[in-house]
Amino acid sequence: MISKKNFLSFAHVNQEVIKEKLAYTEVSFDSDIGWLKYFVSETPNGVLFQKNILYDIVCSQKVYLAHITTNLPAIQAEGRLLSSSGCLVGSIYSTPVIQEGENFRLHNLGEYILLKEAPAFSKNKNVCPLLVELEFSHPAIRPAVGVDYLKLGQVHFDIFSELSYLLSHHELEELNLSTINSIRKISNLLIVVGKHSPESILKNFGKFYELYLCAISDSPILGYILFEVLCEYIALFQRGERVERYKEKGELYCSNFKSMLFEICPNVTTSFNLGLFRPELSRIKSYIATMAISSNDKLSFEQFLAKRLHYLISGRFYRTDSDENLKKSFWENIEWNLPYLQHQLAPLLGHTIHRFLRNMKRYPNFYFYFDQYKALQVWNYWNQASIALPYNAILPKGEIGINPANPYMKYSVYTAKSYQKDGLTYLTKDKKIQITIEPRLTELNMSSMRKKI
């Protein structure tokens, strides 16, 4: 059996290794590295997959990050800064702050979160940036290693398998039944993707997209995948003065794809739950038409969606050792029980169970057993691999986390004030506060951009 450590390794991207591999890679749409080669070599903004402030900031003598919070009084009262269990798994969600002489410029993602997103998602309008100053004394800290949360399905499944005894017999029975029914309901989508090429799907893409939207209701991870794919398209093909200005600084411009949620699926903004992200194709096209998008000679918008969705469903839902013959026989001889489904679909089962667990009535009572245990696993992996600041590797938007269990970091935390200069947002240090960064997850009700349960 492959260990969780190996599955965690699978979910991480080492930028130094990727740069070497890209030199020998051809564009293709049947592997992660082939897709990355396409992004880098054939999209207007793909260079930011290679030259990005996220990769350089870790190499600085001092690292400055911004953590945006709406709960500063509670943080100060407790005297600690805790991690969240979102796309960066078990780290303190932050964005880069770039020191420019005596000034501290906020990454454009941080600017968007501070000025638009955090106030919109939180009833508490008192949004405050914390400026975290970090130094690492150990020379073996590895720069530029990211995590892809869409690859964590097998880890979710393995952790559930270990901790399922925490559920009552009734809860376990209900969860198993719900999971099996979920896979059964989306089986048409999985079979279509398994039996038909992206080119075939494209011939009737409207019908395929409607099938996909219906499936999101039963498998919320599909909403997350759709969101990430649309972000990729907009980020890679967007044009404009601000896009180019930030590109020169090594930043993907975030406003266009972040604003997409508010424009085409506003119900998601009441609780950042991408399982509710089911926008009509016409609304997506109308939104994209409002911005400057570079023409794409190789792939049209629908071609991009068809190829990318096809690839991610095939590559993220099945076991890593699956082959096409096994997938074919799997669907031809299907048995609707968990032991059979996990032979091929353990990663999809993991994503599905992970979401069902978060919606169980008793979930707040055992949240820490499941998510804290997963965080312990990833902290151990990060420390063994010398990863201090993991970033979101699906798209280098500017999301970077602090590994709270790193034994080699020295840090200071300041409250900060923001100001505008030349169309950019800067921070100034206000007061140094006595805050401990602890390897512990925050309470559910303290996270302003996660679904409240």
Buried (B, 14 or more C-beta within 10 A) or exposed (E): EEEBBEBBEBBBBBBEEBBEEBEEBEBEBEEBBBBBBBBBBBBBBBBBBBEBBBBBBBEBEEBBBBBBBBBBEEBEEBEBBBBBBBBBBBBBBBBBBBBEEEBBBBBBBBBBBBBBBBBBBBEBEEBBBBBBBBEBEEEEBBBBBBBBBBBBBBBBBBBBBEBBEBBEEEBEEBBBEBBBEBBEBBBEBBEBBBEBEBEEBBEEBEEBBEBBBBBBBBBBBBBBBBBBBBBBBBBBBBBBEEBBBBBEBBBBBBBBBBBBBEEBBEEBBEEBBBBBBBBEBEEBEEBBEEBEBEEBEEBEBBBBBBBBBBBBBBBBBBBBEBEEEEBEEBEEEBEEEBEBBBEBBBBBBBBBBBBBBBEBEEBEEBBBEBBBEBBEBBBBBBBEBBBBBBBBBBBBBBBBBBBBBBEBBEBBBBBBEBEEEEEBBBBEBBEEBEBEBBBBBBEBEBBBBBBEE
